């Protein structure tokens, strides 16, 4: 297991809720949902973290609980915070649609035209020879 998320500590090999940190996390979610910015919500919760770290905390699904981590946040609060985060991002134009990648078909069959010219310069000869290659694919 890697890094233990903020709000938990490990005791006897099991994750347990750190009550003080859990209160801060609940305050963070509630402040964010009442309209505070990420930084202001963290300041109200007395959490010292950068903007990106606070955003990751709001998206951390471990706070919902799983087989290893006990729940700190209920699913309604978590989903409301995620919807608010997306709403704010869309309002600020920060949601980008993934670029649709076009499939590139590389030619795999080639033919060459018989070359008749000869050059003393090997680079010029190579350029001429490569110019004679044609793709057989459309």
C-alpha positions in Angstrom: 0.0 0.0 0.0 1.3 3.5 -0.8 0.5 6.8 0.8 -2.2 6.9 3.5 -4.8 9.5 2.6 -5.3 12.5 4.8 -7.9 11.7 7.5 -6.7 8.1 8.1 -3.9 6.5 10.0 -2.7 2.9 10.1 -3.0 1.0 13.4 -2.2 -2.7 13.6 -2.2 -3.0 9.8 -5.7 -1.5 9.4 -6.8 2.0 8.4 -8.6 3.9 11.1 -10.2 7.3 11.0 -8.2 10.1 12.5 -11.1 12.0 14.2 -9.5 15.5 14.1 -8.5 15.2 10.4 -11.9 13.7 9.6 -13.6 16.8 11.0 -11.3 18.9 8.8 -12.3 16.9 5.8 -16.0 17.2 6.5 -15.5 21.0 7.0 -13.6 21.1 3.7 -16.5 19.4 1.8 -19.2 21.6 3.5 -17.3 24.8 2.9 -16.8 24.0 -0.7 -20.5 23.1 -1.1 -21.5 26.4 0.4 -19.6 28.3 -2.3 -16.1 28.8 -0.9 -13.2 28.4 -3.2 -10.8 25.4 -2.8 -8.3 27.5 -1.0 -10.8 29.3 1.3 -12.5 26.0 2.1 -9.2 24.5 3.1 -8.3 27.5 5.2 -11.6 27.2 7.0 -10.9 23.5 7.6 -7.4 24.4 8.8 -5.9 22.2 6.1 -2.6 23.4 4.7 -2.4 22.2 1.1 -2.0 23.6 -2.4 -4.9 24.1 -4.7 -4.3 20.8 -6.6 -3.9 18.8 -3.4 -7.2 20.2 -2.1 -8.9 19.3 -5.4 -7.6 15.7 -5.2 -9.0 15.5 -1.6 -12.4 16.4 -2.9 -12.1 13.6 -5.6 -10.7 11.0 -3.2 -13.1 8.0 -3.3 -11.5 6.5 -0.2 -13.5 9.0 1.9 -16.6 7.1 0.8 -15.1 4.0 2.4 -14.2 0.6 1.0 -12.9 -2.7 2.2 -9.8 -1.1 3.7 -10.8 2.5 4.6 -13.8 3.4 6.8 -16.1 6.1 5.4 -15.6 9.7 6.4 -18.0 11.3 3.8 -21.4 10.1 2.8 -22.0 9.5 -0.9 -24.5 12.4 -1.3 -22.0 14.9 0.0 -19.2 13.4 -2.2 -21.4 13.4 -5.3 -22.6 17.0 -4.6 -19.0 18.2 -4.3 -18.1 16.5 -7.6 -21.1 18.0 -9.4 -20.1 21.4 -8.0 -16.5 21.0 -9.1 -17.6 20.1 -12.6 -20.1 23.0 -12.7 -17.4 25.5 -11.7 -15.0 24.1 -14.1 -17.5 24.3 -17.0 -18.4 27.9 -16.0 -14.7 28.8 -16.1 -14.2 27.0 -19.4 -11.8 24.4 -17.9 -13.5 21.3 -19.2 -11.9 20.1 -22.4 -13.3 17.4 -24.6 -10.8 14.7 -25.4 -9.5 15.1 -28.9 -10.8 12.5 -31.3 -7.8 10.7 -32.8 -8.1 9.9 -36.4 -6.7 6.6 -37.4 -3.6 7.0 -39.5 -3.1 4.4 -42.1 0.6 4.1 -43.0 1.3 2.7 -46.4 2.9 -0.8 -46.2 3.4 -1.6 -49.9 5.7 0.4 -52.2 7.1 0.3 -55.7 10.0 2.2 -57.2 10.4 3.6 -60.7 13.6 2.7 -62.4 16.0 5.5 -62.0 18.2 6.6 -64.9 20.1 9.5 -63.4 23.3 9.2 -61.5 24.8 11.9 -59.2 28.3 12.2 -57.8 27.0 13.5 -54.5 25.7 10.6 -52.4 23.1 12.8 -50.7 21.8 14.0 -53.9 21.6 10.4 -55.3 19.7 9.3 -52.1 17.3 12.2 -52.5 16.7 11.2 -56.1 16.3 7.5 -55.2 13.8 8.2 -52.4 11.8 10.4 -54.8 11.3 7.4 -57.0 9.4 5.5 -54.3 5.6 5.5 -54.7 3.0 4.1 -52.4 0.7 1.4 -53.8 -2.0 2.2 -51.1 -4.6 4.8 -52.0 
